[in-house]
Amino acid sequence: MSQQRSAQRGRPSANSGQDVRAAAARALAPVISQQGSLSSLDEHSVVARDRGLLKELCFGTCRRLPRLEALAVTLLKQPFKKRDSDIHALLLVGIYQLLYMRIPAHAAVGETAGAARLLGKEWATRVLNGCLRRLQRESDALQEAVDRDESVALSHPRWLLDTLRNAWPEQWRAIVEANNEPGPMTLRVNQRYNDREAYLEKLVEAGLNGELCTHSPDGITLHTPCDVTTLPGFAEGHVSVQDEAAQLSAALLGPALAPRAGAHVLDACSAPGGKTAHLLEQFDIALTALDSDNHRLSRVEDTLNRLGLSAELQHADAAERDWWNGTPFEAILLDAPCSSTGVIRRHPDIKALRRKEDIRQLAKLQQQLLDNLWPLLREGGTLLYATCSVLPEENAKQIDAFLARTPDAKVTTPNDVAWGVPSGQGRQLFPEQGRHDGFFYARLEKHTA
């Protein structure tokens, strides 16, 4: 049996170091050629002990992709052919190891070059070895040369760097620096079982350390990420993984839901179900969870089953109304599809996949969703608009345009909160190292025009 097939079936092979690097190259090749994303990463393609390394190689390479690409161009005498995108990915993986990981250089070079054989391209071993050896010898000079380009030095596509600088002249550099570091693992404590102080004590007893989130009353951020199966009570629904910024949606909808037992609520773009579950944990409501992706909707069902919660699940498009039975909602959560520029550190393949022209198309979809869902809200009802974006075109400008064409919409976004900064008629959070992701919220109430 070949080394490649052995690793894919989860059994140790003669050289798992080469296996894991070949697996990383296979996963990254579609990303760098804009044909796929890391959402399809199969961690089980390698043996258990290498799964953490596989994830670090893939996510870390994407996180530093613009800089790695610039160095690859410098190291190669001529670019690889299109059919050899896996070898190109392997070179990027090798550069990432040498510059950003504590793997011994001889292992980073030897195992990476050797992995070309597992991809069926033994000819590439010499090319990869030569490029990586040169990087070792000339590291400082090569890095200094490529870093003259600011977008390379800061590992962001030029269009995104310019967009962030123009939108947030005071905050853009901090946003970029946060994007280039992994996000922390944050928990949401289900207060039906524990308050978070009591749960933090359980974490400490289990050898897991963390601290209470500053803004979410249900949040704990771990000092070191862990496997969810090691979290006390995870299988029983006592805790979930959810970023602090995302947890704020329940608090923002609280004034509309807490006084209304049985309130009819819509989570319009509900997958994967974190906000759906949080609302059901907090409030006695009748919730409809809608999503246009049936596969992702199944994740909502799995989440609710683990937590012992229930909702009406609907596979439908929130930009249409053919699913609606005519009963108005007391509250609507619209966590709209967006550029995800506030969560790049968790989805670093965005640096390869997102394009400037995508923002206009996403803004158009957000407009359609707002206009379609607003009539489904009863008078006096609340719509909470949310994105995990930091771009004003999807956030403050989107809400300003909606208010201009919607006379019965009144802004109720709170100003007396300690999180985020005012942005138009909403509040903008930026990704912060060791803390929450980037998020935007605007809360609107329906009144007689």
N, C-alpha and C positions, 0 to 999 in steps of 0.2 A: 504494500500500500504506500502511496507517495506521502511525503511530508505534508503537503498541502491538504490532502484528503483526511489525513490523520488529525490535523489541527482542527479542521472544520467539524469533525465529529466529536471534538472535545477531549481527545486522548493526547497525552504528551507525545511529542515527536522528537526526532533526533536533535532538532535545533528549533526550539520554540521562539528564540530570539528572532530568527529569520521569519518564522511563521507570523508573528505579531506585526512585524514591519510590512510584510507582504499584504496582510489583512488590512492594515492602515492604508496602504497604497490603493487597494481595491475600493475601499470606502471613499477615499478622497478624490479619486479620478473623476467620478461624475460631478463632484462639487466644483472642482477647478475648471471643468469644461461646461459649467452651467447646465448640467443635465440631471442633477439630483441634489439631495441635501443629506445632512447628517442624521435626519430623523429616521432614516432607514438603516442606521448603523446596527449591525448584528454583533453584539458583544460576545455571543456564544460561538462565533466563528473561530475563537481561540480558546485555549485551555483556561480554566478558572483563574489560575494565578496571574495570567497575562491580561485579564480584562480591564483592570485599572490602567495598565500601560497602553493598551489599545485606545482607550478613551482619551487619555492624555495626549497621545500622538496625534489623533484626529482633531480634537478640539483645540489643542495648543497650536497645531500647524495652521488651522483656520484663523485663530486669534491673531497670529503674526503674519498672515498670508501676504499682504502687500510687500512687507520687508523681505520675506523669504523669496518671493518671486523676483524681486529686484536682484538679490544675490544670485539666484539661479541663472538669470540672464547673463550676469557678469562671469559666472564660472563656466558656462557652456560655450564652446566654440560655435555651435549652431544649435537652434532649438530642436527638441525632439519632434518627430512626426506626430500627427494627430492620433494615430493608432497606438502611440506609445505614451498616452496620458498617464498610464499607471506608473511608468518609469519616471516621468516628470514628477508625479506625486511622491514617489519614493525618494527622489532627490530633495524635495522640500522637507520630507520627514527627517532625512539625514541632517539637513542644515538646522532644523529646529532642535534636534537632539544636541548638536554641538554647541549651539548658542544659548539654549534656554533650559536644558535639563542637566542633571548631575550624573548622567550615564558616562562611564569612562569613554574617552574619545576612541580608543581602539575598538570597543564594542559598538559604538555608534556607527563608525565607518564600516567595520567588517560585517556586522550583521545586516546593515542596510544594503550594502553592495551585494552581499550574498543572497538577499531576498529576491533579487532580480531573477535568480534561477527558478524560484517558486512561481514566478509569473511567466515562466517559459521563455525568458529573454536573457540567456546567459551572456550574450554579447554586451549587455548593459553593465555588467559587474565592473569591467575595467573603466568605463566612462564614469560611473558613480564613484568608484574608488578614487579616481584621479581628481574629480571635482571636490570631493570632501577632504582629501589630503591637502589640496591647494588652500581650501578654506582654513584648515588648521594652520598652515604655514603663514598665510597672509591675512589672517582674521581681522586685525585692527585696521589695516589699510583698506580692505574690501568693504568693511562696515562703514568706515568714515566716508568712503566715496559714495555709496548708495544713500547714506543718510543726509546728503546735501539736498535731497528732495524731501521736503517736510512731510509729505504724505507717506513716504517710505519710512522715515524715521519714527513716525507716530502710528504706523501700521493701520492706516485707514485709506480707503479709496479717495482720490482727490475730490470727487464731487461731494462726497459725504463730509469730508473735512471742511470744505468751503461752505457747505450748507450749515453745518453746526456753528462755524465761526460767525456767519452772518446772522443766524438766529439768536445765538447766545454769546455775544462778544465777551462777557465776563466769566461765563461758566464753561465755554467750549473745551478748554484744555483739561479741566477736571473730568468732564464727560468722557473725553478720549482716553484719559488715563484709567478711568474706571472700566471702560470697555475692554481694555487690554489685560485685565486681571479676571480670574474666575470669580463668579458670584458666590456668596456664602450660601449655606444650607439653612433655611429658615423654616420653622415649624409653626403650625397653627393648632393650638390646643383646643380640643372640643370641650367647652365648658359645661356640657351636660354631664361630664364625668369628673373633671378636675378643673381647678383654676390653674393658671400657668405657674404660679409660685410653687404650688404643690407638685406639679408635673416636673418643674425644674429640679426639685429634690429627687424625684425618681430618676431623672437623667443622671444626676451626680452619682446616685447609688449604682447605676449601671455603668459607671465609668465614662460618661459622656458629659462634657462641660459646655455651657452656653451662657447666654445672658438675655435678659428680657428686652424685647424690642421697645424702642422709644415711643413709637406712634401707634402701633396696633396693640390693643389691650389683650389680644389672644396670642401674640407672637413671641417666639424664642428663637434667637439665632445661635446656631452651634458654632463653637470655636473651630471644630474640624468636621467636615462632612462624614457621614457614615452610611452604611446600608440600612434602608428603612426597616428591614426585618430585625435590626438590633434595637429599635426604638421601643420602649416599654408601652404595651397596649396598642401597638400599631394595627395589628390584625383585628383587634376588637373595636377599632374606630375611635380610640382615645386621642389620636393625633394625626395630622396630615402635614405634608410638605407644601408650603405656599409662601411666596415672597411677601415681605411686609407690606409693600406698596399695594399689592393685589388684595391684601386683607382689608384695606381701608374701604372697599366698596360696601361691605356690610354696615360699617359705622355710618357711612353717608346715607344709606337707605333707611337706617334705623328710625329717624323721626317720622317717616312715611309708613313704616310697617309695624313698629312696636305697639301703637294704640289700636291696631286693626287685626284682631284675631281672624284667621281664615282669609286674609287679603289675597286677591287674585293677582299673582305676580308673574311676569315673563322675564326669563333670562334668554335674550334673543340670539346670542351666539355663544352657546353655553359650554362647548367642549374646551378643555377636557373635564370640566366640572368642579373645579376648585371653588369658584365663587358661588355656584349653585349650592354646593354642600354647605358652605359657610352661612349662607342665608337661611338654609333649613335648620342648621344647628342653632341659630340665633332666634329665629322667629317662627311663630305658629302661622304658617301661610300655606296657600295652595299654589304651588309653583309649576309653571310650564317651562320645560327646558327644551329649547329649539336649537337645531344645528343642521346645516345643509350637507354635512359630511357624515354619512351613516357610520363609517368606521370610527370616527372620532366620537360620535354620539354613544357608541358602545362603551367608550372609556368613561363617559358620564355615568352610565348605568353601573359599571364596575365600581366606581368611586362611591356611589350612593349605597350600593349593596354592602360594601365594606363598612360603611358608617351606620348602616341600619336606617337609612333615610329613604323617602319616596318622593317622586315627582312625576308629572306627566311628561314623557319624552316624545318629542315630535321631530321626525326627520323632514325638514322643510326649509325653504329659503326665506329668511327674514326680510328680503327685499320684495317678497310677494305676500299676498293675503289669502291664498287659496286654502290655507291650513286653519285659518281663524274662524271660530264659531260665532263671532259677533258679540261676545261678552267682553266689555271693556276691562282693562287691567288697572288696578290701583297703583301699580308701580312697574316700571320696565327698566331692566338693566341692559344697556347696549354696550357690551365690550367689543367694540368694532374691530373688524380686520384692519390691520395697519402695517406700517413698515417694520415694526418691531425694533426700532432704533433705540428703544430704552432697555432692551434685553439682549443686546449684541453679545455681552459677555457670556450669556447662557446659550446663545445660538450664533456662534462666531462665523458660521458659514454664510451669514448675511453679508459679510464683507465681500464674498465672491458672487453671491446670487442677486443681491439687490441692485437695481439700477435707478438713476435719477428719474427717468421717465415713469418708473413704477409709482412714484409718489402722487402724481396727478391722477392716475387711474384709481389708486386706493382712495384718494380724496373724493372722487366721483362716486365710488361705491358707498363710502360713509354718508355722503349726502343722500343717496337713494334710501339707505337704511333709516336715516333720521326722518325723512319725509314720509316713508311708508309706515313707520311704527307710531309716529306721533298721533295719528287719528285713532289708534287702538287704545289710547290712554284716556281714562275717564276724566271729567273735569275735577280739578283738585288733585289729580294724580301726579306722580313724580317720575321723571325719566332721568336716569343717571347715565351719562355718556362717559365712556372710559376707553383709553387706548394705552398700549405699552410703547408709545412713540414719544420722542422728544422734539418732533418737527411741528412748528406752528401751523403749517398748511393742513395738517391732519387734526389739529387740536384747537387752539384759540381762534384761528381764522375760520375753521369749519363751524364752530359754534357761533361766531359773530355773523357769518352768512346765514345760518339757520335762524337766528333771532331776527335778522332783518326781513326775512320772508315769512315769519311765523308770529303774527301779532298776539296770539294767545299763550305764548311761552314766556315765562317769568323766571329769571335767574335766582336760584336759592343756594348757590355754591357758598359754603361757609368761608368767612374771612378770618375767623378767630381760631384757626387751627395752627399747630406748631410745625406742620409738615409742608413742604413744597414752597413755591413762590407764586404770587398772582400772575396769571397769564391770560389776558383777555377777561372773559367771564368765567374762567376756570382756574384750577391750580395745577402747576407743573412740578412733578418730582423728577430729579435727575438721578441717574445711577450713582451710587456712592460706594467706594471701596469698603468691603466688610459690612455693608448695610443694604438698604433697599435698592430695587431696580428703578429705572425711569418709567414714570407713569403720568397720565393726565386724567383729570376728572372735571366734569362740569355737571352740575345738578340743576334741572329745570322743572318747573311746576306749571301745570296747565290751568289757565284762568280763562274766564269769558273775555273774548276780544273786545 
